[in-house]
Amino acid sequence: MDKSIKRKTLVLTLVIFALTLTLIFPLFLSCISEPPEQDERFYDKYGLDELLDLISDRYIGEYDIDELLEVARRAIVDSLDDDWSFYMTAEEFETYLESSDNRYHGIGVEVKLEEELGGIRVINVYRNSGAQNGGIIAGDLITAVDGVAIRGYTILDVRNALKRELDSTVIITVLRSDGNYYDLTIVYSIIFVDPVHYEMLDGNIGYISLRNFEAGAADSFINAVDTLIEQGAVAFIYDVRSNNGGKVVEMTAILDYLLPEGEIFIAVSRTGEEQITRSDEFFIDLPAVVLVNSFSYSGAEYFTAILSEYEYAQTVGEQTTGKNRMQTTLRLSTGAAVHLSTGEYLTKNRVSLFDQGGYTPDFLIPLTDEQAISFAMGELEYDLDPQLQKALSLLKN
């Protein structure tokens, strides 16, 4: 019964940078908790107070105690040797909260470096952003920030030059295709970035690209499917290439919407106890193909594996990363936080994607280096994308 017209690591993503002054943390977020009560004897037991006292009494040089403590806290978490656990300063934590809501603080553009032209090219402008409201358009070449030329700057240099507080302004100089320079005043704001892009392809095949499973992803995804069905979609391509995960609740909401009744998420606690999330009997009964790549991990590879186990969708692309740990974000009394692995998850067939080295798609079709770079930059034409073309051929046949 149907519901109611219901992308060996090649770090290609460094060629594209969303100038929204954010840190993206590609992990499952299960919850945010307040700090636990701490035994005052804890630090003495492990000699930390003693060490700090010795530095205070004996060290000849200058130091910042707050910086020492931040480094120590980060080192403790890093020493867990867990790829998915990390420490965040209070500032990093606030940025993390924004990113997990698909909200970013900045001017609202995606850019690429063009060294020969002495600037950065705007390749995308977010809707309702300061950049859009201030008149920046895709294709503009940013050449100066507050009157200071950025020729010779790296992307990181530009990012640092653009750091501002919320509601502050900056003057961006752009060179437009008409050959003229324009000084545009941009106001910094919070920007919501819709993680879903959708369109109808030839043959009435609906195409949905899902960047992450952060806040709002499920509602946007479901709206995309409903809209495309109303437009006459007879099959779907779900593109989770370079999707780095997000919230469990968002991912399971999408799986519940797509799949028939059954188990869709199995969480395993430290003690081995299973907590099972199930879907209802309503589902979308249309053929589908899922696209994945080596940068699809966490929720993206789990999403793909579940659809495959249900024989709901065929899969095309590259071997995924292989992750099976869930994280909880724990707020500390200092305002900082720790993102800690606190459980594991298994597929419906009780498969650990970590143990099996990631998910292997039905059709292994790698991109060339040139194609992969173009894809990371959002410039890979559909007819030159072999993974997308394979998906289309499967659905058309």
C-alpha positions in Angstrom: 0.0 0.0 0.0 1.5 3.4 -1.0 1.7 6.4 1.2 -0.2 9.4 0.2 1.1 11.3 -2.8 3.1 10.6 0.4 29.4 11.0 -2.9 42.6 4.8 -0.3 40.8 8.3 0.3 40.9 11.0 -2.3 40.0 14.2 -0.5 38.3 15.9 -3.4 35.9 18.0 -1.3 38.8 20.3 -0.5 38.3 21.9 -3.9 35.0 23.2 -2.8 34.3 25.2 0.4 31.1 26.5 1.8 32.1 29.9 3.2 29.6 29.7 6.0 32.2 29.6 8.8 31.1 26.2 10.0 32.6 22.8 11.0 30.8 19.8 9.6 30.8 16.7 11.8 29.7 13.7 9.8 28.4 11.4 12.5 25.2 10.1 13.9 24.0 12.3 16.7 21.7 10.5 19.1 21.3 13.1 21.8 22.9 16.0 23.7 23.3 15.4 27.4 24.2 17.7 30.3 27.5 17.1 32.3 27.5 14.2 34.8 28.4 14.9 38.4 32.2 14.7 38.9 34.0 13.4 42.0 36.3 16.2 43.2 39.0 13.6 43.8 39.1 12.5 40.2 41.8 15.0 39.1 44.0 14.4 42.1 43.7 10.6 41.6 45.2 10.9 38.1 47.8 13.6 39.1 46.4 16.4 36.9 46.1 18.9 39.8 49.7 18.0 40.8 51.0 18.5 37.3 49.3 21.9 37.0 50.7 22.9 40.4 54.2 22.0 39.3 53.8 24.0 36.1 52.5 26.9 38.1 55.3 26.7 40.7 58.3 25.7 38.6 57.8 26.5 34.9 60.0 29.4 33.7 58.1 30.4 30.6 54.7 32.0 29.9 51.6 29.9 29.4 47.9 30.2 29.2 46.2 27.8 31.7 42.9 27.8 29.8 44.8 26.7 26.6 46.7 24.0 28.6 43.4 22.6 29.8 41.8 22.7 26.4 44.7 20.8 24.9 44.6 18.3 27.7 40.9 17.6 27.3 41.2 17.2 23.6 44.2 14.8 24.0 42.3 12.6 26.5 39.5 12.1 23.9 42.0 11.7 21.0 43.8 9.0 23.0 40.7 6.8 22.8 41.8 6.1 19.2 38.2 6.2 18.0 37.7 7.9 14.7 34.2 9.0 15.7 34.8 10.5 19.1 36.2 14.0 19.5 36.3 17.0 21.9 34.8 20.4 21.0 35.6 23.8 22.5 32.6 25.9 23.5 32.9 27.8 20.2 33.2 24.6 18.2 30.2 23.2 19.9 28.0 26.1 19.0 29.1 25.7 15.4 28.4 22.0 15.6 24.8 22.7 16.9 24.3 25.0 13.9 25.6 22.4 11.4 23.4 19.6 12.9 20.4 21.8 12.2 21.6 22.4 8.6 22.1 26.0 9.7 25.2 28.0 9.1 26.6 31.3 10.2 28.2 33.2 7.3 27.5 35.0 4.1 26.1 32.0 2.3 28.2 31.0 -0.7 30.0 28.0 -2.1 33.3 28.9 -3.9 36.3 27.5 -5.7 39.8 29.0 -5.9 40.9 30.6 -9.2 44.5 31.5 -8.5 45.3 32.7 -12.1 42.4 35.2 -11.8 43.4 36.3 -8.3 40.1 35.5 -6.6 37.5 32.9 -5.7 34.6 32.0 -7.9 31.1 31.8 -6.5 29.6 28.5 -7.7 26.4 28.6 -5.5 24.5 31.2 -3.5 22.2 29.9 -0.7 18.6 31.1 -0.7 17.7 33.8 1.7 21.4 34.4 2.6 23.2 37.6 3.1 25.0 36.9 -0.2 21.8 36.6 -2.1 20.2 39.6 -0.4 23.3 41.6 -1.0 23.4 40.9 -4.8 26.1 38.2 -5.1 25.3 35.8 -8.0 26.8 32.5 -9.1 29.7 33.1 -11.4 30.9 36.2 -9.6 34.7 36.4 -9.0 35.3 37.7 -5.4 38.5 39.8 -5.7 38.6 41.8 -2.4 37.2 41.8 1.2 36.7 45.2 2.8 38.9 46.7 0.1 41.8 44.3 0.6 42.7 42.3 -2.5 42.7 38.5 -2.0 45.1 37.7 -4.9 47.5 35.0 -3.6 45.1 33.9 -0.8 44.3 30.3 -0.1 40.7 29.2 0.6 41.6 29.2 4.3 43.0 32.7 4.0 39.7 33.9 2.5 37.7 32.1 5.2 39.7 33.9 7.9 39.4 37.2 6.2 35.6 36.7 6.1 35.1 35.8 9.8 32.6 38.1 11.3 30.0 38.1 14.1 26.3 37.5 13.3 24.5 40.5 11.9 27.8 42.3 11.1 28.6 43.5 7.6 31.4 43.1 5.1 32.0 44.7 1.7 32.7 42.1 -1.0 34.2 43.2 -4.3 33.2 41.0 -7.2 34.2 41.0 -10.9 31.2 40.1 -13.0 30.9 38.6 -16.4 30.1 42.1 -17.9 33.7 43.1 -17.0 32.7 45.5 -14.2 33.6 45.5 -10.5 30.9 45.8 -7.9 31.2 46.6 -4.2 28.4 44.7 -2.4 27.5 45.0 1.3 26.7 41.6 2.8 25.1 41.0 6.2 26.1 37.9 8.2 23.1 35.7 9.0 22.0 32.2 10.0 21.4 30.3 6.8 19.3 27.1 6.4 20.8 24.9 3.7 18.2 22.4 2.3 20.1 19.1 2.1 17.7 17.9 -0.6 17.8 18.6 -4.4 15.3 16.9 -6.7 14.3 17.0 -10.3 12.6 14.8 -12.9 14.9 13.1 -15.4 14.1 11.5 -18.8 11.7 8.6 -18.6 9.8 10.1 -15.7 12.6 9.0 -13.3 12.7 11.1 -10.2 16.2 12.1 -9.0 16.8 13.0 -5.4 20.2 14.1 -4.0 20.5 13.9 -0.2 23.5 15.7 1.3 23.0 14.6 4.9 20.6 13.3 7.4 20.6 16.4 9.7 17.6 18.3 10.9 14.9 18.8 8.3 16.3 16.1 5.9 13.3 13.8 6.3 10.7 16.4 5.7 12.5 17.7 2.6 13.1 14.2 1.3 9.5 13.2 1.7 8.3 16.4 0.1 10.6 15.7 -2.9 9.2 12.2 -3.4 5.6 13.3 -3.1 6.2 16.2 -5.5 7.9 14.0 -8.1 5.1 11.3 -7.8 2.6 14.1 -8.4 4.6 15.0 -11.5 4.4 11.4 -12.8 7.6 9.7 -11.5 7.6 6.0 -12.1 11.0 5.2 -10.5 13.6 6.9 -8.3 17.3 7.5 -8.0 18.4 8.3 -4.5 21.9 9.9 -4.6 23.7 9.7 -1.2 27.2 10.1 -2.7 29.4 12.1 -0.3 26.6 12.1 2.3 28.3 11.9 5.7 25.4 11.0 7.9 23.5 12.9 10.5 20.7 12.1 12.9 19.2 8.7 13.4 15.7 10.0 13.7 15.9 11.7 10.3 17.3 8.6 8.6 14.7 6.3 10.2 11.9 8.6 9.2 12.9 8.4 5.6 13.3 4.6 5.8 9.9 4.3 7.5 8.4 6.3 4.7 10.0 4.2 1.9 9.9 0.7 3.3 7.2 -1.8 4.2 6.7 -3.0 7.7 9.8 -4.4 9.4 13.0 -3.6 11.2 14.8 -0.6 9.9 17.4 0.2 12.6 19.0 -1.9 15.3 20.9 0.0 18.0 23.2 -2.1 20.3 24.1 -0.7 23.7 27.4 -1.2 25.6 25.9 -4.2 27.3 24.8 -5.8 24.0 21.1 -5.0 24.4 19.2 -4.3 21.1 16.8 -1.5 20.6 14.9 -2.0 17.4 13.1 0.7 15.3 10.4 -0.6 13.0 8.6 0.8 10.0 4.8 0.6 9.4 2.9 -1.1 6.7 2.7 2.0 4.4 5.5 2.3 1.8 6.4 3.7 -1.6 6.1 0.9 -4.1 8.3 2.2 -7.0 11.6 0.9 -8.4 14.7 2.6 -7.1 18.5 2.8 -7.4 20.8 4.2 -4.8 24.1 5.9 -5.7 27.0 5.7 -3.2 30.8 6.5 -3.2 33.8 6.2 -0.9 32.6 9.4 0.9 29.2 7.9 1.8 29.3 6.8 5.4 27.5 6.6 8.6 23.8 7.1 7.8 24.3 7.1 4.1 25.8 3.6 3.9 23.4 2.3 6.4 20.5 3.8 4.4 21.8 2.0 1.3 22.4 -1.3 3.0 18.9 -1.4 4.5 17.3 -0.7 1.1 19.4 -3.4 -0.4 18.6 -6.0 2.3 14.9 -5.3 1.7 15.5 -5.8 -2.0 13.8 -2.5 -2.3 16.6 -0.8 -4.4 19.6 -1.7 -6.6 22.8 0.0 -5.7 25.5 1.6 -7.9 28.9 3.3 -7.2 31.9 2.6 -5.0 32.7 0.8 -1.7 31.6 2.9 1.2 33.6 3.7 4.4 32.4 1.2 7.0 31.1 2.7 10.2 28.9 1.1 12.9 29.2 3.3 16.0 26.7 5.7 17.3 27.7 8.9 19.1 26.2 10.9 21.9 27.1 14.6 22.4 27.8 15.3 26.0 27.8 18.9 27.1 30.5 19.8 29.7 30.1 22.3 32.5 32.7 24.6 30.8 30.4 25.0 27.8 32.6 22.6 25.7 31.4 19.2 24.7 32.5 15.7 23.8 31.1 13.6 21.0 31.5 10.1 22.3 30.8 6.7 20.8 28.3 5.1 23.1 26.8 2.3 21.0 26.8 0.4 17.8 24.2 -0.3 15.1 23.5 -3.3 12.8 21.5 -3.7 9.7 18.3 -5.7 9.5 20.4 -8.9 8.8 22.6 -8.1 11.8 25.5 -7.0 9.6 28.2 -4.6 11.0 29.3 -2.3 8.1 32.5 -1.8 10.0 33.3 -5.5 10.3 32.7 -6.0 6.6 34.7 -3.0 5.5 31.8 -0.9 4.3 28.9 -1.5 1.9 29.7 -3.0 -1.5 27.2 -1.8 -4.2 25.6 -4.2 -6.6 27.4 -2.5 -9.5 30.9 -1.2 -8.7 31.5 1.7 -11.1 34.3 4.1 -10.0 34.7 7.6 -11.3 38.0 8.7 -12.9 40.0 11.2 -10.9 38.8 14.0 -13.3 35.2 12.9 -12.9 35.4 12.7 -9.2 36.9 16.2 -9.0 34.1 17.5 -11.2 31.5 15.7 -9.0 33.0 17.2 -5.8 32.7 20.7 -7.4 29.2 20.1 -8.5 30.2 20.3 -12.1 29.9 16.7 -13.4 27.3 16.8 -16.2 24.7 14.1 -15.9 25.5 12.5 -19.3 29.2 12.3 -18.2 28.4 10.7 -14.9 28.8 6.9 -15.4 27.2 6.0 -12.0 24.1 8.1 -12.7 23.9 6.7 -16.3 24.1 3.1 -14.9 21.2 3.9 -12.6 19.2 5.3 -15.4 19.8 2.3 -17.6 18.8 -0.1 -14.8 15.5 1.7 -14.3 14.7 2.1 -17.9 15.3 -1.6 -18.6 
